[in-house]
């Protein structure tokens, strides 16, 4: 397989500490991985993400504050995020959004405030957003309607009805290993119906490894398993899925 583009990864995660250089330096390119967008989740990972973009030619980065990290931020957090986004190869505001599953980490009101400010920043900088939405579909859509950003809902978990609303806002849908899970009714329905020019593939690694690697550490070389499943659902060759989704990612993130 070739032209594998991972639109959402976390290679600065500590799970990659033992073999990061071997995997990113040789393993992924040899497996056909042509592009990766690494996601920040807090201010520290904005820096580690940018460092990865400088080390590996096929890496790009996103800077932003994840909803679980939004509680305790310094006063100048938004200007810090803006500073990272001004750097070369930083192509999106992410990972941002709402997560009502982990309200102990950060209350709804604070999540919404931080999400709102980052959506506004993305539009000011003419950058796409990478949106995390967990158990918060209605509120996430409300903020997206308000700001009308470019971007993608990553690891999409909603129904096809919700996906149609997302697509109606001009956004992309990101799908990963969950599509291969036995109980994945909604992601499978979305994978069958999403317009091919609005689909991105992702890992969310080190999490969400596809079957038969579920529960193990994920990486971008496993994306062909997702392409195979979507190809099976749509009667298409997996390589065609990989070719199309690479072009989609380049278009969304303005990568030449």
Kinemage of the C-alpha trace (Angstrom):
@kinemage 1
@onewidth
@group {chain A} dominant
@subgroup {mainchain}
@vectorlist {calphas} color= white
{ca unk a 1} P 0.000 0.000 0.000
{ca unk a 2} L 1.096 3.577 -0.677
{ca unk a 3} L -0.195 7.150 -0.182
{ca unk a 4} L -1.219 6.441 3.402
{ca unk a 5} L -2.082 9.784 5.020
{ca unk a 6} L -2.801 9.809 8.754
{ca unk a 7} L -4.835 12.946 9.444
{ca unk a 8} L -4.773 12.579 13.245
{ca unk a 9} L -1.953 11.151 15.366
{ca unk a 10} L -0.214 11.665 18.712
{ca unk a 11} L 3.355 10.463 18.137
{ca unk a 12} L 4.684 12.552 21.022
{ca unk a 13} L 2.745 10.248 23.382
{ca unk a 14} L 4.955 8.382 25.858
{ca unk a 15} L 3.868 5.011 24.411
{ca unk a 16} L 6.212 5.760 21.492
{ca unk a 17} L 9.227 6.611 23.657
{ca unk a 18} L 10.921 3.185 23.289
{ca unk a 19} L 11.064 3.165 19.475
{ca unk a 20} L 9.902 6.539 18.139
{ca unk a 21} L 12.995 7.240 16.022
{ca unk a 22} L 13.013 3.763 14.455
{ca unk a 23} L 9.265 3.870 13.720
{ca unk a 24} L 9.099 7.407 12.336
{ca unk a 25} L 12.516 7.466 10.718
{ca unk a 26} L 12.202 4.217 8.778
{ca unk a 27} L 9.232 2.048 9.735
{ca unk a 28} L 6.352 4.251 8.608
{ca unk a 29} L 7.892 5.505 5.332
{ca unk a 30} L 8.800 1.917 4.392
{ca unk a 31} L 5.167 0.917 5.075
{ca unk a 32} L 3.895 3.495 2.575
{ca unk a 33} L 2.995 6.302 4.979
{ca unk a 34} L 3.265 9.548 3.010
{ca unk a 35} L 1.879 12.057 5.508
{ca unk a 36} L 0.979 12.528 9.174
{ca unk a 37} L -0.661 15.434 10.989
{ca unk a 38} L 0.317 15.263 14.656
{ca unk a 39} L -2.126 16.749 17.149
{ca unk a 40} L -1.394 18.800 20.223
{ca unk a 41} L -3.650 18.520 23.273
{ca unk a 42} L -2.077 21.111 25.605
{ca unk a 43} L 0.620 23.784 25.560
{ca unk a 44} L 3.447 21.304 26.171
{ca unk a 45} L 2.389 19.107 23.250
{ca unk a 46} L 2.212 22.140 20.960
{ca unk a 47} L 5.989 22.228 21.333
{ca unk a 48} L 6.584 18.484 20.976
{ca unk a 49} L 4.291 18.399 17.945
{ca unk a 50} L 6.214 21.214 16.273
{ca unk a 51} L 9.504 19.439 17.026
{ca unk a 52} L 8.226 16.342 15.186
{ca unk a 53} L 7.363 18.465 12.141
{ca unk a 54} L 10.932 19.745 12.051
{ca unk a 55} L 12.455 16.290 12.381
{ca unk a 56} L 10.418 14.396 9.769
{ca unk a 57} L 9.676 15.719 6.275
{ca unk a 58} L 6.314 13.935 6.028
{ca unk a 59} L 4.997 15.364 9.326
{ca unk a 60} L 2.773 18.401 9.824
{ca unk a 61} L 1.256 19.646 13.066
{ca unk a 62} L -1.789 21.115 14.769
{ca unk a 63} L -1.721 23.297 17.886
{ca unk a 64} L -4.618 23.641 20.306
{ca unk a 65} L -6.120 22.805 23.685
{ca unk a 66} L -8.111 19.580 24.069
{ca unk a 67} L -11.318 19.922 26.139
{ca unk a 68} L -9.940 17.677 28.899
{ca unk a 69} L -6.983 20.069 29.262
{ca unk a 70} L -9.006 23.299 29.333
{ca unk a 71} L -9.505 23.756 33.083
{ca unk a 72} L -6.223 25.235 34.286
{ca unk a 73} L -4.615 27.393 31.624
{ca unk a 74} L -2.341 30.418 31.994
{ca unk a 75} L -3.811 33.816 31.165
{ca unk a 76} L -1.858 34.016 27.917
{ca unk a 77} L -2.766 30.511 26.701
{ca unk a 78} L -4.473 31.706 23.529
{ca unk a 79} L -1.539 33.876 22.488
{ca unk a 80} L 0.768 30.915 23.120
{ca unk a 81} L -1.357 28.709 20.835
{ca unk a 82} L -1.373 31.475 18.231
{ca unk a 83} L 2.427 31.633 18.415
{ca unk a 84} L 2.770 27.925 17.670
{ca unk a 85} L 0.318 28.211 14.781
{ca unk a 86} L 2.507 30.869 13.164
{ca unk a 87} L 5.398 28.418 12.882
{ca unk a 88} L 6.231 26.527 9.669
{ca unk a 89} L 4.364 23.247 9.017
{ca unk a 90} L 1.675 23.969 11.619
{ca unk a 91} L -1.456 23.528 9.528
{ca unk a 92} L -4.496 23.370 11.842
{ca unk a 93} L -6.012 24.338 15.193
{ca unk a 94} L -6.400 21.089 17.074
{ca unk a 95} L -7.231 19.000 18.841
{ca unk a 96} L -10.087 21.144 20.129
{ca unk a 97} L -13.734 20.524 20.949
{ca unk a 98} L -16.092 19.269 23.650
{ca unk a 99} L -15.991 16.099 25.759
{ca unk a 100} L -18.912 15.583 28.134
{ca unk a 101} L -17.774 12.072 29.044
{ca unk a 102} L -14.972 13.446 31.249
{ca unk a 103} L -16.625 16.405 32.994
{ca unk a 104} L -14.484 15.762 36.083
{ca unk a 105} L -11.510 16.900 34.004
{ca unk a 106} L -13.172 20.157 32.964
{ca unk a 107} L -16.726 21.519 33.379
{ca unk a 108} L -18.921 22.171 30.350
{ca unk a 109} L -18.865 25.952 30.615
{ca unk a 110} L -15.065 26.125 30.598
{ca unk a 111} L -14.805 23.636 27.715
{ca unk a 112} L -17.234 25.742 25.711
{ca unk a 113} L -15.357 28.966 26.421
{ca unk a 114} L -12.016 27.520 25.310
{ca unk a 115} L -13.569 25.868 22.223
{ca unk a 116} L -15.287 29.107 21.223
{ca unk a 117} L -12.070 31.134 21.483
{ca unk a 118} L -10.093 28.612 19.433
{ca unk a 119} L -12.725 28.499 16.695
{ca unk a 120} L -12.530 32.282 16.494
{ca unk a 121} L -8.729 32.118 16.335
{ca unk a 122} L -8.831 29.538 13.532
{ca unk a 123} L -11.019 31.784 11.409
{ca unk a 124} L -8.782 34.793 12.057
{ca unk a 125} L -5.760 32.770 10.915
{ca unk a 126} L -7.646 31.080 8.031
{ca unk a 127} L -6.726 27.654 9.390
{ca unk a 128} L -8.867 24.493 9.564
{ca unk a 129} L -9.902 23.014 12.903
{ca unk a 130} L -9.659 19.409 14.111
{ca unk a 131} L -12.656 18.821 16.360
{ca unk a 132} L -13.073 16.304 19.185
{ca unk a 133} L -16.749 15.612 19.959
{ca unk a 134} L -17.615 13.065 22.620
{ca unk a 135} L -21.174 12.884 23.956
{ca unk a 136} L -21.609 16.551 22.989
{ca unk a 137} L -23.019 16.424 19.449
{ca unk a 138} L -25.677 19.143 19.845
{ca unk a 139} L -23.383 21.699 21.492
{ca unk a 140} L -20.508 20.925 19.123
{ca unk a 141} L -22.760 21.526 16.121
{ca unk a 142} L -24.045 24.764 17.660
{ca unk a 143} L -20.515 26.171 17.934
{ca unk a 144} L -19.644 24.993 14.434
{ca unk a 145} L -22.764 26.684 13.051
{ca unk a 146} L -21.797 29.871 14.870
{ca unk a 147} L -18.237 30.041 13.510
{ca unk a 148} L -18.492 28.088 10.219
{ca unk a 149} L -14.820 27.007 10.227
{ca unk a 150} L -12.997 24.815 7.753
{ca unk a 151} L -12.056 21.500 9.321
{ca unk a 152} L -12.785 17.926 10.271
{ca unk a 153} L -14.702 16.091 12.996
{ca unk a 154} L -12.169 13.472 13.930
{ca unk a 155} L -12.925 9.913 15.041
{ca unk a 156} L -16.527 10.583 14.098
{ca unk a 157} L -18.931 8.724 16.397
{ca unk a 158} L -22.294 10.243 15.541
{ca unk a 159} L -25.133 8.944 13.422
{ca unk a 160} L -25.455 9.405 9.673
{ca unk a 161} L -28.098 12.068 10.394
{ca unk a 162} L -25.540 14.019 12.449
{ca unk a 163} L -22.898 13.429 9.771
{ca unk a 164} L -25.194 15.019 7.183
{ca unk a 165} L -25.378 18.153 9.336
{ca unk a 166} L -21.579 18.191 9.628
{ca unk a 167} L -21.205 17.791 5.871
{ca unk a 168} L -23.763 20.546 5.330
{ca unk a 169} L -21.431 22.902 7.189
{ca unk a 170} L -18.684 22.095 4.682
{ca unk a 171} L -16.666 19.976 7.110
{ca unk a 172} L -14.849 16.680 6.608
{ca unk a 173} L -15.411 13.404 8.477
{ca unk a 174} L -12.459 11.540 10.012
{ca unk a 175} L -12.725 7.751 10.407
{ca unk a 176} L -10.297 5.280 11.914
{ca unk a 177} L -10.036 1.890 13.550
{ca unk a 178} L -13.522 1.994 15.089
{ca unk a 179} L -14.962 1.248 11.632
{ca unk a 180} L -13.516 -2.272 11.953
{ca unk a 181} L -15.041 -2.972 15.397
{ca unk a 182} L -17.893 -5.505 15.587
{ca unk a 183} L -20.322 -3.156 17.367
{ca unk a 184} L -19.565 -0.097 15.207
{ca unk a 185} L -23.007 0.532 13.727
{ca unk a 186} L -22.806 4.326 13.350
{ca unk a 187} L -19.240 4.537 11.953
{ca unk a 188} L -20.024 1.791 9.441
{ca unk a 189} L -23.168 3.602 8.288
{ca unk a 190} L -21.190 6.832 7.910
{ca unk a 191} L -18.362 5.038 6.057
{ca unk a 192} L -20.904 3.649 3.583
{ca unk a 193} L -22.483 7.025 2.853
{ca unk a 194} L -19.991 9.867 3.325
{ca unk a 195} L -19.028 11.529 0.017
{ca unk a 196} L -15.551 10.304 -0.856
{ca unk a 197} L -14.225 13.838 -1.311
{ca unk a 198} L -15.061 14.633 2.341
{ca unk a 199} L -13.487 11.580 3.996
{ca unk a 200} L -10.215 11.515 5.940
{ca unk a 201} L -8.496 8.464 7.441
{ca unk a 202} L -6.783 8.610 10.816
{ca unk a 203} L -5.355 6.555 13.632
{ca unk a 204} L -5.701 8.695 16.798
{ca unk a 205} L -2.614 6.650 17.682
{ca unk a 206} L -1.477 5.270 20.016
{ca unk a 207} L -5.195 4.552 20.569
{ca unk a 208} L -8.014 3.002 18.513
{ca unk a 209} L -6.053 0.281 16.687
{ca unk a 210} L -8.176 -1.528 14.092
{ca unk a 211} L -9.114 -5.211 14.240
{ca unk a 212} L -7.181 -7.561 14.513
{ca unk a 213} L -4.877 -5.268 16.559
{ca unk a 214} L -7.610 -3.823 18.796
{ca unk a 215} L -6.279 -3.040 22.267
{ca unk a 216} L -2.660 -2.818 21.082
{ca unk a 217} L -0.654 0.291 20.259
{ca unk a 218} L -1.853 1.844 17.022
{ca unk a 219} L 0.299 3.479 14.332
{ca unk a 220} L -0.161 4.821 10.809
{ca unk a 221} L 0.947 1.600 9.103
{ca unk a 222} L -2.385 0.052 10.178
{ca unk a 223} L -4.529 2.546 8.244
{ca unk a 224} L -4.765 0.146 5.241
{ca unk a 225} L -6.922 -2.108 7.454
{ca unk a 226} L -9.403 0.770 7.736
{ca unk a 227} L -9.189 1.389 3.987
{ca unk a 228} L -9.869 -2.308 3.380
{ca unk a 229} L -12.996 -2.201 5.547
{ca unk a 230} L -14.318 0.947 3.856
{ca unk a 231} L -13.448 -0.520 0.455
{ca unk a 232} L -15.381 -3.663 1.367
{ca unk a 233} L -18.393 -1.564 2.417
{ca unk a 234} L -18.333 0.509 -0.772
{ca unk a 235} L -17.144 -2.040 -3.327
{ca unk a 236} L -13.870 -0.218 -3.925
{ca unk a 237} L -10.192 -1.086 -4.037
{ca unk a 238} L -8.485 -0.090 -0.744
{ca unk a 239} L -5.682 1.654 -2.610
{ca unk a 240} L -8.234 3.933 -4.255
{ca unk a 241} L -9.550 4.860 -0.791
{ca unk a 242} L -5.988 5.679 0.320
{ca unk a 243} L -5.322 7.761 -2.813
{ca unk a 244} L -8.521 9.770 -2.409
{ca unk a 245} L -8.130 10.400 1.327
{ca unk a 246} L -4.539 11.545 0.884
{ca unk a 247} L -5.689 14.152 -1.644
{ca unk a 248} L -8.499 15.198 0.706
{ca unk a 249} L -6.059 15.711 3.584
{ca unk a 250} L -3.695 17.741 1.435
{ca unk a 251} L -6.582 19.916 0.286
{ca unk a 252} L -7.978 20.528 3.777
{ca unk a 253} L -4.623 21.236 5.403
{ca unk a 254} L -3.256 23.210 2.419
{ca unk a 255} L -0.297 20.870 1.981
{ca unk a 256} L 1.407 21.077 -1.406
